Amino acid sequence: MATTKRMTQTQLVRTLAEKGELTNKQARGVLDGLAELAISEVKKNGLFVLPGIGRLVRVDRKARLGRNPATGESIKIAAKKVVKFRVAKSAKDAIVPPKVKK
Protein backbone atom coordinates (compact mmCIF):
# COMPACT_ATOMS: atom_id res chain seq x y z
CA MET A 1 0.00 0.00 0.00
CA ALA A 2 1.45 3.34 -1.03
CA THR A 3 1.77 6.03 1.61
CA THR A 4 0.17 9.33 0.76
CA LYS A 5 1.00 12.70 2.21
CA ARG A 6 -1.93 14.40 3.88
CA MET A 7 -2.43 18.13 3.68
CA THR A 8 -1.23 19.80 6.87
CA GLN A 9 -3.13 22.56 8.61
CA THR A 10 -0.47 25.07 7.51
CA GLN A 11 -0.82 23.96 3.88
CA LEU A 12 -4.60 24.26 4.16
CA VAL A 13 -4.32 27.79 5.55
CA ARG A 14 -1.89 28.82 2.79
CA THR A 15 -4.11 27.35 0.06
CA LEU A 16 -7.19 29.11 1.47
CA ALA A 17 -5.23 32.35 1.69
CA GLU A 18 -4.15 32.10 -1.96
CA LYS A 19 -7.59 31.14 -3.30
CA GLY A 20 -9.41 33.73 -1.21
CA GLU A 21 -6.78 36.44 -1.69
CA LEU A 22 -6.34 36.70 2.08
CA THR A 23 -3.38 36.84 4.41
CA ASN A 24 -2.41 33.63 6.20
CA LYS A 25 -3.64 35.18 9.46
CA GLN A 26 -7.05 35.96 7.94
CA ALA A 27 -7.34 32.46 6.45
CA ARG A 28 -6.50 30.91 9.85
CA GLY A 29 -9.17 33.15 11.39
CA VAL A 30 -11.73 31.88 8.87
CA LEU A 31 -10.85 28.26 9.65
CA ASP A 32 -10.95 28.84 13.42
CA GLY A 33 -14.27 30.69 13.09
CA LEU A 34 -15.75 27.87 11.02
CA ALA A 35 -14.67 25.29 13.61
CA GLU A 36 -16.16 27.35 16.47
CA LEU A 37 -19.40 27.84 14.54
CA ALA A 38 -19.67 24.13 13.72
CA ILE A 39 -19.15 23.13 17.36
CA SER A 40 -21.65 25.64 18.73
CA GLU A 41 -24.30 24.72 16.13
CA VAL A 42 -23.98 20.98 16.79
CA LYS A 43 -24.21 21.63 20.55
CA LYS A 44 -27.27 23.85 20.12
CA ASN A 45 -29.16 22.24 17.20
CA GLY A 46 -27.54 18.82 16.76
CA LEU A 47 -26.64 19.60 13.14
CA PHE A 48 -24.14 21.65 11.12
CA VAL A 49 -24.15 21.56 7.31
CA LEU A 50 -21.18 22.38 5.07
CA PRO A 51 -22.88 22.65 1.66
CA GLY A 52 -21.31 20.35 -0.92
CA ILE A 53 -19.10 18.63 1.68
CA GLY A 54 -21.27 17.09 4.36
CA ARG A 55 -22.84 17.52 7.75
CA LEU A 56 -21.90 17.06 11.39
CA VAL A 57 -24.73 15.33 13.24
CA ARG A 58 -25.17 14.65 16.96
CA VAL A 59 -26.58 11.14 17.48
CA ASP A 60 -27.95 9.58 20.68
CA ARG A 61 -26.68 6.02 21.12
CA LYS A 62 -28.81 3.69 23.22
CA ALA A 63 -27.43 1.65 26.10
CA ARG A 64 -26.44 -1.83 24.99
CA LEU A 65 -24.68 -5.01 26.00
CA GLY A 66 -21.14 -5.50 24.76
CA ARG A 67 -18.41 -8.04 25.25
CA ASN A 68 -14.96 -7.60 26.77
CA PRO A 69 -12.70 -8.98 24.00
CA ALA A 70 -10.00 -10.09 26.46
CA THR A 71 -12.23 -12.11 28.80
CA GLY A 72 -15.40 -12.63 26.77
CA GLU A 73 -17.40 -11.28 29.71
CA SER A 74 -20.63 -9.37 28.95
CA ILE A 75 -20.56 -5.71 29.97
CA LYS A 76 -23.12 -2.92 29.95
CA ILE A 77 -22.30 0.02 27.70
CA ALA A 78 -24.03 3.20 28.81
CA ALA A 79 -26.10 5.40 26.52
CA LYS A 80 -24.18 8.39 25.18
CA LYS A 81 -24.16 11.15 22.60
CA VAL A 82 -21.70 10.97 19.70
CA VAL A 83 -20.94 13.20 16.74
CA LYS A 84 -20.83 11.75 13.23
CA PHE A 85 -19.82 13.27 9.91
CA ARG A 86 -21.99 12.35 6.96
CA VAL A 87 -20.46 13.05 3.56
CA ALA A 88 -22.67 14.83 1.03
CA LYS A 89 -23.70 12.75 -1.98
CA SER A 90 -22.16 15.27 -4.39
CA ALA A 91 -18.78 15.05 -2.62
CA LYS A 92 -18.95 11.25 -2.43
CA ASP A 93 -19.79 10.96 -6.15
CA ALA A 94 -16.98 13.39 -7.08
CA ILE A 95 -14.40 11.38 -5.11
CA VAL A 96 -15.67 7.86 -5.85
CA PRO A 97 -17.90 7.90 -8.95
CA PRO A 98 -20.92 5.61 -8.66
CA LYS A 99 -20.84 2.37 -10.65
CA VAL A 100 -22.75 2.54 -13.89
CA LYS A 101 -25.35 -0.21 -14.17
CA LYS A 102 -25.28 -2.10 -17.47
ABEGO torsion letter per residue (X at the ends): XBBBBBBBAAAAAAAAAAAAGBBAAAAAAAAAAAAAAAAAAAAAAGBBBBBGAEBBBBBBBBBBBBBBAAAGBBBBBBBBBBBBBBBBAAAAAAABBBBBBX
